[in-house]
C-alpha cells in the first residue's frame, strides 16, 4: 500500500476492508462485486472505495 497521510487527522496507518453487501449490476441480481474500503486506522476516515471485480459490469447492456 502506498505511503499517504489521512486528510482528516494526518495519520499514516491505513488498512483495507470490505462489507457484506456486494455491488450488483442493475440488470443481473445474482452476481456482485465486493467494495474495498481503504481507511485510516487512527480516526476511521475513508480514503477510497473501489470495486473489486469490474468485469461483471462490462457486459451489462
N, CA, C and O atoms as CSV, one atom per row, in Angstrom:
chain,resi,resn,atom,element,x,y,z
A,1,UNK,N,N,0.848,-1.172,0.000
A,1,UNK,CA,C,0.000,0.000,0.000
A,1,UNK,C,C,0.901,1.246,0.000
A,1,UNK,O,O,1.908,1.294,0.706
A,2,UNK,N,N,0.526,2.237,-0.793
A,2,UNK,CA,C,1.327,3.454,-0.907
A,2,UNK,C,C,1.337,4.249,0.398
A,2,UNK,O,O,0.411,4.157,1.204
A,3,UNK,N,N,2.388,5.020,0.587
A,3,UNK,CA,C,2.516,5.877,1.767
A,3,UNK,C,C,1.639,7.111,1.582
A,3,UNK,O,O,1.774,7.815,0.581
A,4,UNK,N,N,0.749,7.383,2.524
A,4,UNK,CA,C,-0.134,8.541,2.438
A,4,UNK,C,C,-0.460,9.052,3.831
A,4,UNK,O,O,-0.223,8.373,4.831
A,5,UNK,N,N,-1.002,10.247,3.880
A,5,UNK,CA,C,-1.437,10.844,5.137
A,5,UNK,C,C,-2.951,11.026,5.094
A,5,UNK,O,O,-3.514,11.388,4.061
A,6,UNK,N,N,-3.595,10.774,6.218
A,6,UNK,CA,C,-5.030,10.965,6.333
A,6,UNK,C,C,-5.366,12.444,6.197
A,6,UNK,O,O,-4.721,13.293,6.813
A,7,UNK,N,N,-6.365,12.747,5.397
A,7,UNK,CA,C,-6.794,14.126,5.188
A,7,UNK,C,C,-7.455,14.726,6.432
A,7,UNK,O,O,-7.480,15.946,6.595
A,8,UNK,N,N,-7.988,13.870,7.305
A,8,UNK,CA,C,-8.695,14.364,8.496
A,8,UNK,C,C,-7.767,14.548,9.696
A,8,UNK,O,O,-7.785,15.595,10.344
A,9,UNK,N,N,-6.948,13.519,9.994
A,9,UNK,CA,C,-6.147,13.577,11.219
A,9,UNK,C,C,-4.636,13.576,10.990
A,9,UNK,O,O,-3.864,13.771,11.929
A,10,UNK,N,N,-4.214,13.356,9.740
A,10,UNK,CA,C,-2.785,13.306,9.447
A,10,UNK,C,C,-2.145,11.953,9.714
A,10,UNK,O,O,-0.938,11.789,9.534
A,11,UNK,N,N,-2.945,10.983,10.141
A,11,UNK,CA,C,-2.423,9.643,10.425
A,11,UNK,C,C,-1.791,8.992,9.202
A,11,UNK,O,O,-2.079,9.371,8.067
A,12,UNK,N,N,-0.928,8.012,9.443
A,12,UNK,CA,C,-0.233,7.340,8.344
A,12,UNK,C,C,-0.538,5.841,8.265
A,12,UNK,O,O,-0.003,5.146,7.401
A,13,UNK,N,N,-1.379,5.347,9.144
A,13,UNK,CA,C,-1.690,3.919,9.165
A,13,UNK,C,C,-3.054,3.667,8.529
A,13,UNK,O,O,-4.079,4.133,9.028
A,14,UNK,N,N,-3.055,2.929,7.428
A,14,UNK,CA,C,-4.267,2.622,6.683
A,14,UNK,C,C,-4.413,1.111,6.551
A,14,UNK,O,O,-3.437,0.368,6.641
A,15,UNK,N,N,-5.632,0.679,6.339
A,15,UNK,CA,C,-5.902,-0.725,6.044
A,15,UNK,C,C,-7.054,-0.803,5.070
A,15,UNK,O,O,-7.699,0.201,4.768
A,16,UNK,N,N,-7.308,-2.012,4.577
A,16,UNK,CA,C,-8.431,-2.244,3.663
A,16,UNK,C,C,-9.401,-3.232,4.286
A,16,UNK,O,O,-9.011,-4.125,5.038
A,17,UNK,N,N,-10.674,-3.050,3.955
A,17,UNK,CA,C,-11.720,-3.950,4.451
A,17,UNK,C,C,-12.879,-3.936,3.458
A,17,UNK,O,O,-12.938,-3.083,2.573
A,18,UNK,N,N,-13.784,-4.874,3.611
A,18,UNK,CA,C,-14.987,-4.926,2.783
A,18,UNK,C,C,-16.195,-5.050,3.692
A,18,UNK,O,O,-16.054,-5.324,4.884
A,19,UNK,N,N,-17.384,-4.851,3.134
A,19,UNK,CA,C,-18.594,-5.081,3.919
A,19,UNK,C,C,-19.335,-6.282,3.332
A,19,UNK,O,O,-18.836,-6.921,2.406
A,20,UNK,N,N,-20.486,-6.586,3.847
A,20,UNK,CA,C,-21.175,-7.807,3.458
A,20,UNK,C,C,-22.125,-7.641,2.272
A,20,UNK,O,O,-22.693,-8.631,1.811
A,21,UNK,N,N,-22.313,-6.441,1.772
A,21,UNK,CA,C,-23.242,-6.207,0.662
A,21,UNK,C,C,-22.484,-5.923,-0.632
A,21,UNK,O,O,-21.898,-4.850,-0.769
A,22,UNK,N,N,-22.480,-6.859,-1.586
A,22,UNK,CA,C,-21.795,-6.605,-2.853
A,22,UNK,C,C,-22.566,-5.612,-3.726
A,22,UNK,O,O,-23.780,-5.458,-3.593
A,23,UNK,N,N,-21.840,-4.950,-4.614
A,23,UNK,CA,C,-22.437,-4.080,-5.615
A,23,UNK,C,C,-22.858,-4.983,-6.770
A,23,UNK,O,O,-22.084,-5.830,-7.215
A,24,UNK,N,N,-24.095,-4.799,-7.257
A,24,UNK,CA,C,-24.610,-5.669,-8.317
A,24,UNK,C,C,-25.055,-4.856,-9.514
A,24,UNK,O,O,-25.571,-3.749,-9.360
A,25,UNK,N,N,-24.858,-5.402,-10.719
A,25,UNK,CA,C,-25.393,-4.727,-11.908
A,25,UNK,C,C,-26.913,-4.632,-11.814
A,25,UNK,O,O,-27.551,-5.524,-11.255
A,26,UNK,N,N,-27.494,-3.576,-12.347
A,26,UNK,CA,C,-28.938,-3.385,-12.241
A,26,UNK,C,C,-29.730,-4.422,-13.014
A,26,UNK,O,O,-30.868,-4.719,-12.650
A,27,UNK,N,N,-29.159,-4.978,-14.070
A,27,UNK,CA,C,-29.884,-5.946,-14.902
A,27,UNK,C,C,-29.620,-7.399,-14.530
A,27,UNK,O,O,-30.192,-8.298,-15.145
A,28,UNK,N,N,-28.780,-7.648,-13.552
A,28,UNK,CA,C,-28.463,-9.014,-13.155
A,28,UNK,C,C,-28.290,-9.054,-11.646
A,28,UNK,O,O,-27.285,-8.564,-11.132
A,29,UNK,N,N,-29.234,-9.620,-10.934
A,29,UNK,CA,C,-29.199,-9.560,-9.474
A,29,UNK,C,C,-28.473,-10.727,-8.817
A,29,UNK,O,O,-28.358,-10.742,-7.591
A,30,UNK,N,N,-27.982,-11.698,-9.567
A,30,UNK,CA,C,-27.390,-12.874,-8.930
A,30,UNK,C,C,-25.886,-12.771,-8.719
A,30,UNK,O,O,-25.343,-13.498,-7.886
A,31,UNK,N,N,-25.193,-11.896,-9.439
A,31,UNK,CA,C,-23.751,-11.777,-9.238
A,31,UNK,C,C,-23.415,-10.373,-8.766
A,31,UNK,O,O,-24.107,-9.409,-9.094
A,32,UNK,N,N,-22.345,-10.271,-7.996
A,32,UNK,CA,C,-21.953,-8.975,-7.482
A,32,UNK,C,C,-20.457,-8.895,-7.251
A,32,UNK,O,O,-19.746,-9.890,-7.392
A,33,UNK,N,N,-19.979,-7.712,-6.896
A,33,UNK,CA,C,-18.562,-7.481,-6.634
A,33,UNK,C,C,-18.405,-6.765,-5.295
A,33,UNK,O,O,-19.212,-5.906,-4.940
A,34,UNK,N,N,-17.374,-7.124,-4.570
A,34,UNK,CA,C,-17.114,-6.507,-3.277
A,34,UNK,C,C,-16.653,-5.065,-3.417
A,34,UNK,O,O,-15.974,-4.707,-4.380
A,35,UNK,N,N,-17.026,-4.250,-2.453
A,35,UNK,CA,C,-16.489,-2.899,-2.318
A,35,UNK,C,C,-15.297,-3.000,-1.376
A,35,UNK,O,O,-15.400,-3.602,-0.307
A,36,UNK,N,N,-14.176,-2.420,-1.761
A,36,UNK,CA,C,-12.989,-2.418,-0.919
A,36,UNK,C,C,-12.792,-0.993,-0.394
A,36,UNK,O,O,-12.618,-0.051,-1.168
A,37,UNK,N,N,-12.823,-0.855,0.917
A,37,UNK,CA,C,-12.634,0.430,1.575
A,37,UNK,C,C,-11.190,0.534,2.064
A,37,UNK,O,O,-10.675,-0.401,2.678
A,38,UNK,N,N,-10.543,1.651,1.798
A,38,UNK,CA,C,-9.244,1.962,2.385
A,38,UNK,C,C,-9.486,3.082,3.382
A,38,UNK,O,O,-10.006,4.138,3.021
A,39,UNK,N,N,-9.111,2.856,4.640
A,39,UNK,CA,C,-9.414,3.849,5.667
A,39,UNK,C,C,-8.296,3.978,6.689
A,39,UNK,O,O,-7.482,3.072,6.869
A,40,UNK,N,N,-8.279,5.131,7.354
A,40,UNK,CA,C,-7.290,5.452,8.375
A,40,UNK,C,C,-7.567,4.646,9.642
A,40,UNK,O,O,-8.694,4.625,10.138
A,41,UNK,N,N,-6.545,3.992,10.155
A,41,UNK,CA,C,-6.693,3.224,11.397
A,41,UNK,C,C,-6.752,4.122,12.632
A,41,UNK,O,O,-7.185,3.679,13.696
A,42,UNK,N,N,-6.325,5.369,12.502
A,42,UNK,CA,C,-6.339,6.270,13.654
A,42,UNK,C,C,-7.710,6.889,13.896
A,42,UNK,O,O,-8.172,6.947,15.036
A,43,UNK,N,N,-8.374,7.358,12.816
A,43,UNK,CA,C,-9.656,8.052,13.017
A,43,UNK,C,C,-10.823,7.420,12.252
A,43,UNK,O,O,-11.976,7.781,12.488
A,44,UNK,N,N,-10.544,6.487,11.344
A,44,UNK,CA,C,-11.610,5.822,10.601
A,44,UNK,C,C,-12.030,6.521,9.319
A,44,UNK,O,O,-12.938,6.047,8.636
A,45,UNK,N,N,-11.393,7.636,8.974
A,45,UNK,CA,C,-11.734,8.357,7.747
A,45,UNK,C,C,-11.484,7.469,6.527
A,45,UNK,O,O,-10.404,6.898,6.375
A,46,UNK,N,N,-12.498,7.359,5.659
A,46,UNK,CA,C,-12.369,6.542,4.455
A,46,UNK,C,C,-11.609,7.340,3.399
A,46,UNK,O,O,-12.010,8.444,3.030
A,47,UNK,N,N,-10.509,6.766,2.921
A,47,UNK,CA,C,-9.674,7.405,1.909
A,47,UNK,C,C,-10.165,7.070,0.506
A,47,UNK,O,O,-10.141,7.927,-0.378
A,48,UNK,N,N,-10.614,5.820,0.290
A,48,UNK,CA,C,-11.112,5.438,-1.027
A,48,UNK,C,C,-12.043,4.234,-0.926
A,48,UNK,O,O,-12.004,3.462,0.031
A,49,UNK,N,N,-12.872,4.108,-1.942
A,49,UNK,CA,C,-13.739,2.943,-2.112
A,49,UNK,C,C,-13.558,2.485,-3.546
A,49,UNK,O,O,-13.673,3.287,-4.474
A,50,UNK,N,N,-13.275,1.204,-3.737
A,50,UNK,CA,C,-13.140,0.692,-5.096
A,50,UNK,C,C,-13.898,-0.622,-5.223
A,50,UNK,O,O,-14.167,-1.296,-4.229
A,51,UNK,N,N,-14.237,-0.976,-6.457
A,51,UNK,CA,C,-14.943,-2.218,-6.748
A,51,UNK,C,C,-13.908,-3.274,-7.107
A,51,UNK,O,O,-13.037,-3.044,-7.946
A,52,UNK,N,N,-14.011,-4.429,-6.466
A,52,UNK,CA,C,-13.012,-5.480,-6.605
A,52,UNK,C,C,-12.983,-6.108,-8.000
A,52,UNK,O,O,-11.900,-6.316,-8.549
A,53,UNK,N,N,-14.124,-6.410,-8.577
A,53,UNK,CA,C,-14.179,-7.112,-9.853
A,53,UNK,C,C,-15.105,-6.355,-10.801
A,53,UNK,O,O,-16.319,-6.556,-10.770
A,54,UNK,N,N,-14.550,-5.497,-11.632
A,54,UNK,CA,C,-15.376,-4.673,-12.514
A,54,UNK,C,C,-15.813,-5.394,-13.778
A,54,UNK,O,O,-16.662,-4.881,-14.507
A,55,UNK,N,N,-15.262,-6.565,-14.061
A,55,UNK,CA,C,-15.602,-7.267,-15.306
A,55,UNK,C,C,-17.071,-7.647,-15.385
A,55,UNK,O,O,-17.617,-7.735,-16.485
A,56,UNK,N,N,-17.728,-7.875,-14.251
A,56,UNK,CA,C,-19.139,-8.254,-14.294
A,56,UNK,C,C,-20.038,-7.128,-14.767
A,56,UNK,O,O,-21.189,-7.372,-15.130
A,57,UNK,N,N,-19.538,-5.895,-14.771
A,57,UNK,CA,C,-20.313,-4.744,-15.196
A,57,UNK,C,C,-20.110,-4.415,-16.683
A,57,UNK,O,O,-20.897,-3.658,-17.252
A,58,UNK,N,N,-19.098,-4.956,-17.302
A,58,UNK,CA,C,-18.745,-4.588,-18.674
A,58,UNK,C,C,-19.733,-5.097,-19.726
A,58,UNK,O,O,-19.847,-4.502,-20.797
A,59,UNK,N,N,-20.433,-6.163,-19.445
A,59,UNK,CA,C,-21.405,-6.701,-20.403
A,59,UNK,C,C,-22.834,-6.456,-19.967
A,59,UNK,O,O,-23.745,-7.146,-20.425
A,60,UNK,N,N,-23.048,-5.492,-19.095
A,60,UNK,CA,C,-24.386,-5.171,-18.563
A,60,UNK,C,C,-25.061,-4.119,-19.434
A,60,UNK,O,O,-25.237,-2.977,-19.012
A,61,UNK,N,N,-25.436,-4.501,-20.636
A,61,UNK,CA,C,-26.084,-3.564,-21.578
A,61,UNK,C,C,-27.530,-3.922,-21.807
A,61,UNK,O,O,-28.221,-3.243,-22.567
